[in-house]
Amino acid sequence: MIKYFLLFLFIVHWSCEESEDSNQQNDAIIGSWNFVSENGFSDYECTEPNDDDDGLNLPGASINGTCSISENEISQSITYEVTKEWMCAMMGGTLLEDGNTCESYYYYGYSINVDDYAEEICNDLSSGASNGTWNASTGTCSMEQNDFSTYTLNSNATLMYLIRGECDCVSDDCYSESEAECNSFGGEWVIENDTLEILMNNESLTLIDKDRWDGGFCDCEESNDSNCDSNLNESECESIDGYYDEGGEDCHITVYTKN
């Protein structure tokens, strides 16, 4: 009986300690956080860097932002800024000392004046963020991404279950932060669920977003052919300028530090 009693005391003590640790992590998450880094991967295990994110590592690009977490809400505000140096680098070129001339192999060795295209390039930039805003006086293009979600945590505060709205529309430039704004673009406001993995290390917060999605259909958004249909096979889809989605997976890791 003594052995069983001691075992019972150990289990109760261990359970209480685990509960206290979970509560401490839950409390530690709440607060204001400053953006440190963001990395994308093309696999679910977060081991293969995504080539599509390489542009953020080119010279002339910067990311700043904050994350605010309360007991059941999380809001993130990220600002992306790129300069003419970045625009030139994206064209495979080098910006000369005058700050305007870009020598690029894309143009067979010819130079171009980035000033002539900077505002147009900026306005076309969008990736889950507001369209770019060009500031000629500072020579920077700014894009802002704001996300708001409600959330709950699992029992040991290592998983965050998100509920958030998102605008689903045909156009690439219908970034919206509200249902009313989405409707004004002719989009549909949809409620999505997502799960983030949470890692806490002293004053550092890491949010890991892993995703897998099914494919096997033809995406007709970019096709102008009236015969485009989601049920087309891959060759039929490509023949009318559709995009055949084979499905896939990815991972995004965002790191913050305590404000």
ABEGO torsion letter per residue (X at the ends): XAAAAAAAAAAAAAAAAAAAAAAAAAAAABEBBBBABBBBBABAAGABBBAAAAAAABBGBBBBEBBBBBAABBBBBBBBBBBAAAAAAAAGBBBBAAGABBBBAAAGGBBBBAAAAAAAAAAABBBGBBBBBBBAAAGBBBBBBBBBBBBBBBAAGABBBBBBBBBBBABAAABBABAAAAAAAGBBBBBBBBBBBBBBBEABBBBBBBBBBBBGBBBAAABABAABBAABBAAAAAAAGBBBBAEEBBBBBBBBBBX
